[in-house]
Amino acid sequence: IGPNSVRNDDIITLYSGKTVEINNSDAEGRLVLGDAVAHVTKHCDDVGLVLDMATLTGAQLVSTGKMHAAILANTEELEQRAVKAGLASGDLCY
């Protein structure tokens, strides 16, 4: 706690240059993961796939329930690969 701490309604600039408004100060992990993905995609030329795995707890539980993990992909092919891997491993995703 101090004069530089982040508070709800603050607007911060991420590593990517995008700005976000803090609506929930318990979401710092998502901000760090966003910066990590931006860093990797900017500085690592030979990356074919970036996979960000995070627990979204309450939001995910409401969306997919207790038996499935949530997945968000930018292509249908990637989504199907994740669903197939989940079926094979027993870690179901939706």
C-alpha positions, 0 to 999 in steps of 0.5 A, a space after each residue: 500500500 502506497 502512493 504508487 499502488 494500483 487502484 480500481 478505476 486506474 488506467 495503465 499502459 501495458 507492455 504492448 502499448 494498449 491501455 486497460 482500466 482496472 475494474 478489479 484489483 484482484 486481476 493482476 495475474 491476467 495483466 502479467 500474462 498479457 505482458 508476457 504474451 506481448 513480450 514473447 511475440 515481439 522478441 521471439 521470432 521463431 515462435 509458432 504458438 503462444 499458449 497462455 494458461 490461466 485460472 479465471 476462477 469465478 468467471 470460468 466457473 460460471 461459464 463452463 462449470 466445474 467439469 470443463 476448463 475454458 478455452 479461447 483460441 484465435 483459430 478453430 483449428 487450435 480450438 479443436 486441437 485443445 479439445 482433442 488433447 483434453 479428451 485424450 488426457 481427461 482434462 476436458 475443455 470447452 
